[in-house]
Amino acid sequence: MFQNLTDRLGQTLKNISGKGRLTEDNVKETLREVRMALLEADVALPVVKDFIEKVKTRALGTEVSKSLQPGQMFIKIVQSELEQQMGDVNQGLNLAATPPAVIMMAGLQGAGKTTSVGKLAKHLKERDKKKVLVVSADVYRPAAIKQLETLASEVEVEFYPSNIMQKPVDIVEAAISHAKMKFIDVLIVDTAGRLAVDTAMMDEIKALHSAVKPVETLFVVDAMTGQDAANTAKAFNEALPLTGVILTKADGDARGGAALSVKHITGKPIKFLGMGEKLDALEPFHPQRIASRILGMGDVLSLIEDVERKVDRKKAEQLARKVQKGKGFDLQDFKEQLEQMRNMGGMMSLMDKMPGMGGMSAKIKDQANDKQFTQMEAIINSMTPGERTRPDVIKGSRKKRIAAGSGTQIQDVNRLLKQFAQMQKMMKKMGGGNMKKMMRGMGGMMPPGGMGGFPPR
């Protein structure tokens, strides 16, 4: 996310960061570049104008002129204003209501509304320990009702059945009664979507809203549509009292225009980001962390949260004990490390959150993709348990069989074994407690050819 914007801003701000003195001319020149970067990222024009004006006023003010490092102060101002544009702080859901707290989801067809209901249900159940019920009031698409039932089963929350012969208001009122009887904390309502904003759709959703009076009305919108996302959100906000926005498919949006435009145009905060297809790929939206990511400074807090939530601590402790006892690190352990990385969103997600990654070359970023890890897992899966435990037995004929079984080439198997040998050496150094040697060993894992020397496929 924000890849294009990060690259452009990174170079522009790098030029001014070392300046010992800021003049009106070099501020003007830098802001011209920043303006172009934002417009290319599909940020709405009123948002760009407001942002540039605020940064300019502050950059030519006393907080910069009296600073010992004016260039660095300028970057801090840009970061602060980015945060302000996106809402300053994370605004969570307000569920302070007599149970069930009703959350209504609205949005256009294809924005990922039904999937977001499933993701939000999982989020509330696992992180907030809420008892959740979901219901579909989309009486125009039987497939949407079935999809929600399947999602509810996957995330293990209760599903209230409905059918296309019922009226949306009747469905939701019945679901509320059921929720009260079952002592449900939160009811999430999936509403009908349309291919475009139309009067009939708005009238129906207004009637539903006034009948059920939800505590949260969330607009679900596709980040890939750029500033159109903000304009659609504005149309919905004029018809409904929205309380927030869920920005979906944000992992596929290299520009980031929607994230920077929505709050300014609608006045409503982005509450969540959909960062992938998996049902746990829903992140609370933190403007401070996103601004830091945009400026290539990483997002260490989100990275720590990912590790705490998604890494299997039991397996990690077992591996640590195994290594400390000098029992060695085998290919099964290596495979489990790859799985842990995938659970955390993959290599690109990790790199996105690590400080200093903004300056990496596009070539290295392209090579450090997740396809190679999928390939590596496939190769290990094609091995026998004995081969995983004792990789030294993998010779010519075995390599040929493993390559055929994993749909790869013998040279791919050789590369994996080479990288594993480097990892094994590093683990031995860890066992010996020599941290400096271990860090030098890690350097050998990333040769100039990219992660593990695997070429992009």
C-alpha positions as CSV (number, residue, x, y, z in Angstrom):
1,M,0.0,0.0,0.0
2,F,1.1,3.6,-0.8
3,Q,4.2,2.2,-2.7
4,N,4.1,4.8,-5.4
5,L,3.5,7.7,-3.0
6,T,6.3,6.4,-0.6
7,D,8.8,6.3,-3.5
8,R,8.0,9.8,-4.7
9,L,7.8,11.5,-1.3
10,G,10.9,9.6,-0.1
11,Q,13.1,11.1,-2.9
12,T,11.6,14.6,-2.6
13,L,11.9,14.8,1.2
14,K,15.4,13.3,1.1
15,N,16.6,16.3,-0.9
16,I,15.4,18.7,1.8
17,S,16.1,16.7,4.9
18,G,19.8,17.8,5.1
19,K,19.1,21.5,4.6
20,G,20.5,23.7,7.3
21,R,18.3,26.5,6.3
22,L,14.9,26.5,4.7
23,T,14.0,29.4,2.3
24,E,10.7,30.2,0.7
25,D,12.2,29.0,-2.6
26,N,13.3,25.6,-1.5
27,V,10.1,25.0,0.5
28,K,8.1,26.1,-2.6
29,E,10.0,23.7,-4.9
30,T,9.7,20.8,-2.5
31,L,6.0,21.4,-2.0
32,R,5.5,21.4,-5.8
33,E,7.0,17.9,-5.9
34,V,4.8,16.8,-2.9
35,R,1.7,18.2,-4.7
36,M,2.6,16.2,-7.9
37,A,3.1,13.1,-5.8
38,L,-0.3,13.4,-4.1
39,L,-2.1,14.1,-7.3
40,E,-0.4,11.0,-8.9
41,A,-1.6,9.0,-5.9
42,D,-5.2,10.0,-6.9
43,V,-5.7,12.1,-3.8
44,A,-8.7,14.5,-4.3
45,L,-7.7,18.0,-5.4
46,P,-9.4,19.9,-2.4
47,V,-7.4,17.6,-0.1
48,V,-4.1,18.3,-1.9
49,K,-4.7,22.1,-1.8
50,D,-5.6,22.1,1.9
51,F,-2.6,19.9,2.8
52,I,-0.1,21.9,0.8
53,E,-1.3,25.2,2.2
54,K,-1.1,23.9,5.8
55,V,2.4,22.5,5.4
56,K,3.6,25.7,3.7
57,T,2.2,27.9,6.5
58,R,3.9,25.8,9.2
59,A,7.2,25.3,7.2
60,L,7.7,29.1,6.8
61,G,6.7,29.7,10.5
62,T,8.7,30.0,13.7
63,E,8.7,26.2,14.5
64,V,11.1,25.6,11.6
65,S,13.2,28.8,11.6
66,K,14.1,28.3,15.3
67,S,14.8,24.6,14.9
68,L,18.4,23.2,14.9
69,Q,17.5,20.9,12.0
70,P,15.1,22.7,9.7
71,G,15.1,19.9,7.1
72,Q,14.1,17.3,9.7
73,M,11.5,19.6,11.1
74,F,9.9,20.0,7.7
75,I,9.5,16.2,7.4
76,K,7.9,16.1,10.9
77,I,5.4,18.8,9.7
78,V,4.6,16.7,6.6
79,Q,4.0,13.7,8.8
80,S,1.9,15.6,11.3
81,E,-0.3,17.0,8.5
82,L,-0.7,13.6,6.9
83,E,-2.0,12.4,10.2
84,Q,-4.5,15.3,10.4
85,Q,-5.8,14.6,6.9
86,M,-6.5,11.0,7.9
87,G,-8.1,11.7,11.2
88,D,-5.2,12.2,13.7
89,V,-6.1,9.2,16.0
90,N,-7.7,5.8,15.6
91,Q,-11.4,5.8,16.3
92,G,-12.7,2.5,17.4
93,L,-16.2,1.2,17.3
94,N,-18.6,2.7,19.8
95,L,-20.5,-0.3,21.2
96,A,-21.7,1.3,24.3
97,A,-25.4,0.4,23.9
98,T,-27.9,-2.0,25.5
99,P,-27.2,-5.3,23.8
100,P,-27.3,-6.1,21.0
101,A,-25.3,-3.2,19.7
102,V,-26.3,-3.1,16.0
103,I,-23.7,-2.4,13.3
104,M,-25.1,-1.7,9.8
105,M,-22.8,-2.1,6.8
106,A,-23.5,-0.1,3.6
107,G,-21.8,0.2,0.3
108,L,-21.8,-0.5,-3.4
109,Q,-21.8,-4.0,-4.9
110,G,-18.4,-5.5,-5.3
111,A,-16.7,-3.4,-2.6
112,G,-16.3,-6.4,-0.3
113,K,-19.1,-5.7,2.1
114,T,-20.2,-9.3,2.9
115,T,-16.5,-10.4,3.4
116,S,-16.0,-7.3,5.6
117,V,-18.9,-8.5,7.8
118,G,-17.2,-11.8,8.3
119,K,-13.8,-10.1,9.0
120,L,-15.4,-7.7,11.5
121,A,-17.3,-10.5,13.2
122,K,-14.0,-12.4,13.7
123,H,-12.2,-9.2,14.9
124,L,-14.9,-8.5,17.5
125,K,-15.1,-12.1,18.6
126,E,-11.3,-12.7,19.0
127,R,-10.0,-9.3,20.0
128,D,-12.9,-7.8,21.9
129,K,-14.4,-11.1,23.2
130,K,-17.9,-10.3,22.0
131,K,-20.7,-12.7,21.2
132,V,-21.6,-11.9,17.6
133,L,-24.6,-12.6,15.4
134,V,-24.6,-11.8,11.7
135,V,-27.6,-11.4,9.4
136,S,-28.1,-10.6,5.7
137,A,-30.8,-8.1,4.6
138,D,-29.7,-8.4,1.0
139,V,-33.0,-9.9,-0.4
140,Y,-31.9,-9.3,-4.0
141,R,-29.0,-11.8,-4.1
142,P,-29.6,-15.2,-2.6
143,A,-25.9,-15.9,-3.1
144,A,-25.0,-13.1,-0.7
145,I,-27.1,-14.7,2.0
146,K,-25.4,-18.1,1.4
147,Q,-22.0,-16.4,1.4
148,L,-22.6,-14.8,4.8
149,E,-23.8,-18.1,6.2
150,T,-20.5,-19.8,5.0
151,L,-18.4,-16.9,6.4
152,A,-20.2,-17.1,9.8
153,S,-19.4,-20.8,9.9
154,E,-15.7,-20.2,9.1
155,V,-15.3,-17.5,11.8
156,E,-17.5,-19.4,14.2
157,V,-20.1,-16.8,15.0
158,E,-23.9,-17.2,14.9
159,F,-25.8,-16.7,11.6
160,Y,-29.4,-15.6,11.6
161,P,-31.2,-17.1,8.5
162,S,-33.1,-14.9,6.0
163,N,-34.6,-15.4,2.5
164,I,-35.5,-13.3,-0.5
165,M,-39.2,-13.4,0.2
166,Q,-38.8,-11.3,3.4
167,K,-38.6,-7.5,3.7
168,P,-35.2,-6.2,5.0
169,V,-36.8,-4.4,8.0
170,D,-38.6,-7.5,9.1
171,I,-35.4,-9.6,8.8
172,V,-33.4,-7.2,11.0
173,E,-36.1,-6.7,13.6
174,A,-36.4,-10.5,13.9
175,A,-32.7,-10.8,14.2
176,I,-32.6,-8.2,17.0
177,S,-35.3,-10.1,18.9
178,H,-33.3,-13.3,18.5
179,A,-30.1,-11.6,19.7
180,K,-31.9,-10.3,22.8
181,M,-33.1,-13.8,23.7
182,K,-29.6,-15.3,23.1
183,F,-27.8,-12.5,25.0
184,I,-25.8,-11.5,21.9
185,D,-23.4,-8.5,22.3
186,V,-23.2,-7.4,18.7
187,L,-25.4,-7.8,15.7
188,I,-23.8,-7.0,12.3
189,V,-26.2,-6.4,9.4
190,D,-25.2,-6.9,5.8
191,T,-27.3,-4.7,3.5
192,A,-28.0,-4.8,-0.2
193,G,-25.4,-3.3,-2.6
194,R,-25.9,-1.8,-6.0
195,L,-23.6,-1.2,-8.9
196,A,-24.1,2.6,-8.5
197,V,-25.7,5.0,-6.1
198,D,-29.5,5.2,-7.0
199,T,-32.6,6.6,-5.4
200,A,-34.4,3.3,-4.7
201,M,-31.4,1.9,-3.0
202,M,-31.0,5.0,-0.8
203,D,-34.6,5.0,0.1
204,E,-34.5,1.4,1.2
205,I,-31.4,1.7,3.3
206,K,-32.8,5.0,4.9
207,A,-35.9,3.1,5.9
208,L,-33.9,0.2,7.3
209,H,-31.7,2.6,9.3
210,S,-34.5,4.5,10.9
211,A,-36.3,1.3,11.8
212,V,-33.3,-0.5,13.5
213,K,-31.3,2.6,14.7
214,P,-27.8,1.1,14.6
215,V,-25.1,2.4,16.9
216,E,-22.6,2.2,14.1
217,T,-23.2,2.7,10.4
218,L,-20.1,1.8,8.4
219,F,-19.6,2.5,4.8
220,V,-17.5,-0.2,3.0
221,V,-15.6,1.1,0.0
222,D,-12.9,-0.3,-2.4
223,A,-9.6,1.6,-1.9
224,M,-8.7,0.7,-5.5
225,T,-11.2,3.3,-6.8
226,G,-9.1,6.1,-5.4
227,Q,-10.8,9.5,-4.9
228,D,-14.0,8.0,-6.4
229,A,-14.1,6.1,-3.1
230,A,-14.3,9.4,-1.2
231,N,-17.0,10.8,-3.5
232,T,-19.1,7.7,-3.2
233,A,-18.7,7.8,0.6
234,K,-19.8,11.5,0.5
235,A,-23.0,10.5,-1.4
236,F,-23.8,7.8,1.2
237,N,-23.0,10.2,4.0
238,E,-25.6,12.7,2.7
239,A,-28.2,10.0,2.8
240,L,-27.2,8.2,6.0
241,P,-25.6,9.3,9.3
242,L,-22.4,7.3,8.7
243,T,-20.2,6.8,11.8
244,G,-17.1,5.5,9.9
245,V,-15.6,3.9,6.8
246,I,-14.0,0.5,6.1
247,L,-11.5,0.7,3.3
248,T,-11.2,-2.7,1.6
249,K,-8.5,-4.1,-0.8
250,A,-6.0,-1.6,0.6
251,D,-3.2,-4.1,0.1
252,G,-3.7,-3.9,-3.6
253,D,-3.8,-0.1,-3.7
254,A,-0.3,1.2,-4.5
255,R,-1.5,4.8,-4.7
256,G,-3.4,5.5,-1.4
257,G,-5.6,8.3,-2.7
258,A,-8.7,7.0,-0.9
259,A,-7.1,6.7,2.5
260,L,-5.9,10.4,2.3
261,S,-9.2,11.7,0.9
262,V,-12.1,10.0,2.7
263,K,-11.8,11.8,6.1
264,H,-11.4,15.3,4.5
265,I,-14.4,14.8,2.1
266,T,-16.8,13.0,4.3
267,G,-15.8,14.2,7.7
268,K,-16.0,10.6,8.9
269,P,-13.1,8.5,10.1
270,I,-11.7,5.4,8.5
271,K,-12.0,2.8,11.2
272,F,-10.6,-0.3,9.5
273,L,-8.4,-1.3,6.5
274,G,-9.0,-4.6,4.7
275,M,-5.5,-5.8,3.9
276,G,-6.1,-9.1,2.1
277,E,-8.5,-11.9,1.4
278,K,-8.0,-13.8,4.6
279,L,-10.6,-13.4,7.3
280,D,-8.1,-12.1,9.8
281,A,-6.9,-9.4,7.3
282,L,-8.7,-6.5,8.9
283,E,-6.6,-3.8,10.6
284,P,-7.8,-1.0,12.8
285,F,-6.8,2.3,11.0
286,H,-4.2,4.3,12.8
287,P,-3.4,7.6,11.0
288,Q,-0.1,8.0,12.9
289,R,1.2,4.6,11.8
290,I,-0.1,5.0,8.2
291,A,1.6,8.4,7.9
292,S,4.8,6.8,9.1
293,R,4.5,4.0,6.5
294,I,3.9,6.6,3.7
295,L,7.1,8.4,4.6
296,G,9.1,5.1,4.6
297,M,9.6,5.1,8.3
298,G,7.9,1.8,8.9
299,D,5.2,0.8,11.4
300,V,6.9,-1.0,14.3
301,L,3.8,-0.9,16.6
302,S,1.7,-2.8,14.0
303,L,4.6,-5.2,13.4
304,I,4.8,-6.0,17.1
305,E,1.0,-6.5,17.3
306,D,1.2,-8.9,14.3
307,V,3.9,-10.9,16.0
308,E,2.0,-11.1,19.3
309,R,-1.3,-12.1,17.7
310,K,-0.2,-14.4,14.8
311,V,3.1,-16.1,15.8
312,D,2.6,-19.5,17.5
313,R,4.4,-18.9,20.7
314,K,4.5,-22.6,21.7
315,K,6.2,-23.5,18.4
316,A,8.6,-20.6,18.7
317,E,9.6,-21.6,22.3
318,Q,10.0,-25.2,21.2
319,L,12.4,-24.2,18.4
320,A,14.3,-21.9,20.8
321,R,14.8,-24.7,23.3
322,K,15.8,-27.1,20.5
323,V,18.4,-24.7,19.1
324,Q,19.8,-23.9,22.6
325,K,20.3,-27.6,23.3
326,G,22.3,-27.9,20.1
327,K,19.8,-30.4,18.5
328,G,20.0,-28.7,15.2
329,F,17.6,-26.9,12.9
330,D,16.0,-29.1,10.2
331,L,13.9,-28.5,7.1
332,Q,10.7,-29.1,9.0
333,D,11.7,-26.2,11.3
334,F,12.5,-24.1,8.3
335,K,9.1,-24.8,6.8
336,E,7.4,-23.8,10.0
337,Q,9.3,-20.5,9.9
338,L,8.0,-19.8,6.4
339,E,4.4,-20.6,7.6
340,Q,4.8,-18.2,10.5
341,M,5.9,-15.5,8.0
342,R,2.9,-16.2,5.8
343,N,0.5,-15.9,8.9
344,M,1.9,-12.4,9.4
345,G,0.9,-11.3,5.9
346,G,3.9,-12.4,3.9
347,M,7.2,-10.8,3.1
348,M,5.8,-7.6,1.5
349,S,3.6,-6.9,4.5
350,L,6.6,-7.3,6.9
351,M,8.8,-5.1,4.7
352,D,6.0,-2.5,4.5
353,K,6.1,-2.2,8.3
354,M,9.9,-2.3,8.8
355,P,11.7,1.1,9.2
356,G,14.1,2.0,6.4
357,M,12.4,-0.1,3.8
358,G,11.2,2.9,1.9
359,G,14.7,3.4,0.5
360,M,15.1,-0.1,-0.9
361,S,15.5,-0.5,-4.6
362,A,12.5,-1.5,-6.6
363,K,14.5,-4.5,-7.9
364,I,15.1,-5.9,-4.4
365,K,11.4,-5.3,-3.4
366,D,10.3,-7.1,-6.6
367,Q,12.5,-10.1,-5.8
368,A,11.4,-10.2,-2.1
369,N,8.0,-11.4,-3.0
370,D,5.9,-14.1,-1.5
371,K,5.9,-16.4,-4.6
372,Q,9.4,-17.7,-3.8
373,F,8.2,-18.7,-0.3
374,T,5.3,-20.6,-1.7
375,Q,7.8,-22.3,-4.0
376,M,10.1,-23.1,-1.1
377,E,7.2,-24.6,0.9
378,A,6.2,-26.7,-2.1
379,I,9.7,-28.1,-2.4
380,I,9.8,-29.0,1.3
381,N,6.4,-30.6,1.1
382,S,7.7,-32.9,-1.7
383,M,10.3,-34.3,0.7
384,T,9.9,-37.4,2.9
385,P,10.0,-36.8,6.7
386,G,13.5,-38.5,6.7
387,E,14.8,-36.0,4.1
388,R,13.5,-33.1,6.1
389,T,15.3,-34.3,9.2
390,R,18.5,-35.2,7.3
391,P,18.9,-32.9,4.3
392,D,22.4,-34.3,3.6
393,V,20.8,-37.4,2.1
394,I,19.2,-35.4,-0.7
395,K,21.4,-36.2,-3.7
396,G,20.8,-36.5,-7.5
397,S,17.8,-38.9,-7.9
398,R,16.1,-37.5,-4.8
399,K,16.5,-34.0,-6.1
400,K,15.0,-35.0,-9.4
401,R,12.0,-36.6,-7.6
402,I,11.5,-33.6,-5.3
403,A,11.6,-31.1,-8.2
404,A,9.1,-33.2,-10.2
405,G,6.8,-33.4,-7.1
406,S,6.8,-29.7,-6.4
407,G,6.6,-28.5,-10.1
408,T,10.0,-26.9,-9.9
409,Q,13.5,-27.3,-11.4
410,I,16.5,-29.1,-9.8
411,Q,18.3,-25.7,-9.6
412,D,15.4,-24.4,-7.4
413,V,15.9,-27.4,-5.0
414,N,19.6,-26.6,-4.9
415,R,18.9,-23.0,-4.1
416,L,16.6,-23.9,-1.2
417,L,19.2,-26.3,0.2
418,K,21.9,-23.6,-0.1
419,Q,19.7,-21.1,1.8
420,F,18.7,-23.7,4.4
421,A,22.5,-24.5,5.0
422,Q,23.1,-20.8,5.6
423,M,20.1,-20.6,8.0
424,Q,21.4,-23.8,9.8
425,K,24.8,-22.2,10.3
426,M,23.2,-19.1,11.8
427,M,21.1,-21.2,14.2
428,K,24.2,-23.0,15.4
429,K,25.7,-19.6,16.2
430,M,22.6,-18.7,18.1
431,G,22.9,-21.9,20.1
432,G,26.4,-20.9,21.0
433,G,25.2,-17.6,22.2
434,N,27.5,-15.6,19.9
435,M,25.2,-12.8,18.7
436,K,27.8,-10.9,16.6
437,K,28.6,-14.1,14.6
438,M,24.9,-14.7,14.2
439,M,24.3,-11.2,12.7
440,R,27.2,-11.7,10.3
441,G,25.6,-15.0,9.3
442,M,22.3,-13.4,8.6
443,G,24.1,-11.1,6.1
444,G,24.9,-14.2,4.1
445,M,21.2,-15.0,3.7
446,M,20.5,-12.0,1.5
447,P,22.9,-12.1,-1.4
448,P,22.8,-9.4,-4.1
449,G,20.5,-11.6,-6.2
450,G,17.6,-11.1,-3.8
451,M,16.1,-13.1,-0.9
452,G,17.9,-16.4,-0.9
453,G,19.0,-15.9,-4.5
454,F,15.6,-16.9,-5.8
455,P,14.9,-15.0,-9.1
456,P,11.4,-13.6,-9.6
457,R,9.1,-16.1,-11.3
